[in-house]
């Protein structure tokens, strides 16, 4: 693709050492062609580095040496406005507004291949492989609860907890106290989530919890911190500490 007609990216080249994250998205539009055209249009002010359709075809839209406009207002760990620090990958999927569905096997196969190349090239750590909803939980849901995070983690792409399903299920919907809720937020902050915003807590905490659940507890997205969520957050936090 001749990318020179795409104005929705930063023309200043970035250093290889600046690239620290991979961000996964779904397109969230009714058609593949509509999504592709939007990501290539200079009027849209959005773009990505890679576009993967439902049969696994991949198109480079913006070269990696430039910052594509895919993350927007975002935060992860100590990074803010992540366009400058990340590679953005869009997967064709209508999303929650237009009939959200599972990602195809061919899509995920292609995603694994390109992700492994990017990880090796830039030495990206597992905890810095994220979804759009992880870095912008107040306004985004993608790639959503049908995205195969566990499968990817088994291929050394991203992170996953080490807990057994039996232990998790028996703690689902069990109430947590105020101390445990505060501890949950401390744990997910260690993972990378931004847990404080210039809003009332009630305006953002539920959305952060839902973002966490869409990533790590997809079976029940309640926006409520139960014992199961607390266990997962603790386990992930523990894994992060041991890898640091």
PyMOL commands that set and color helices and strands:
alter all, ss='L'
color gray80, all
select helices_A, chain A and resi 3-5+16-18+32-40+82-85+105-122+126-128+132-135+149-154+165-169+178-191+201-216+227-243
alter helices_A, ss='H'
color red, helices_A
select strands_A, chain A and resi 9-10+21-26+50-52+58-60+67-68+75-76+79-80+86-91+129-131
alter strands_A, ss='S'
color yellow, strands_A
deselect
rebuild
show_as cartoon
